[in-house]
Amino acid sequence: MISLVGAEVASLDACSKEIAADVVPTVVDTKAVQAAELLPLTDGKLAQGNAYEVATRWFDRLGIVIDALMEAFDQRTSPLTSTVIHHCHGVATEVSAEATAFGMRRPHFTTLIYGAWKPGQSDEKQHRNWVRALDARLVKNALPGGYANVLSDEAINQIANAYAGNEMRLDQVKLRIDPNGIFRAIPLPSFGVV
């Protein structure tokens, strides 16, 4: 499954056209929904008990990577595997990078690659390799950084670019609130990455 989520009504046609220009989708569901209706679309997506390998990349345009995404999807190693594409544009790009921890404020596409499988039922290495191979294929066309919530500690170059200059401020907040580094959710450049 490849999902493309656009956040502005005015952009729905543009999103559909960009996808359709490069691939012939099986199903395209284009409709306006309230923001609150988007979250339930991912309910159960990352089910407890499954094993995961996750990667993320940012792109200026989808056209340069859509073939790679579609080919990789056709070769996925598990039916639980998916690729999700979010289009960040409009109001979200009008917020200054310094105003939030999320530094990427220019229009872009975020690609989330979820390799998922049932533990013990298949070869873990092949699923991890599928994600890593797709990520490696996408990197040459990607913008620096990536969606911090799914970056692994090993993604050092992406972590260094994920916060658009906000990492010092985030480190200061982290030191003030959690000086012993007990709580851990996403990688920060100075906490547990090196």
C-alpha positions, 0 to 999 in steps of 0.5 A: 500500500502506498498512501499519499496524504495531502493536507490542503483541499486546493492540493488534492488534484495536484497530489493525484496528478503527480502520482498518476503522471508516474504510475497507474494506481490501482486505487486513488481515493481523493477527498477532503477530510477533517484533520481529525479523520486522518489519524484513524487511517493509521490505526493498527498500522503499527500493531503491537507484537509485530517486528519492524524496520523503519526508514524515512526520507524527505523529497522535493518532488515525488516524480524522481522516486515514485518508480523506486517506491513502486518497484520496491513495493512489488518486491516487498518481503511481507504483506504487512509492509507499507510505504506512506507518503505525506505531503507537507505544504501550505500552512505547515510550511508557513511556520518558522523552523525556530517555532517548533522542533520540526525544522523542515518547513519548506514544501516537501514529501515525507516518505515513511518505509515500514518493513513489518513482519510476524516474529518467528514466522519468517526471515527477519534479515530479508525484511530488514534488508528490504527496507535498507535497500529501498532507503539506500536507493532513495538517498541520492534524491533525498533532502538531508534529514528525515522525520525524526520520530522514526529515525534510528540511532544509526541514521547519524547523517539524517539526525544531524539534519532533522532538526534544522538548527533546533538541536541545541535548543532541544538538547537544552530542554532535554538536559533541563527536564531529563538530565540523566537521559532516562526517557527516550523516544527519538534520537537527538544529536547529543543524546545516545547517538554516538 
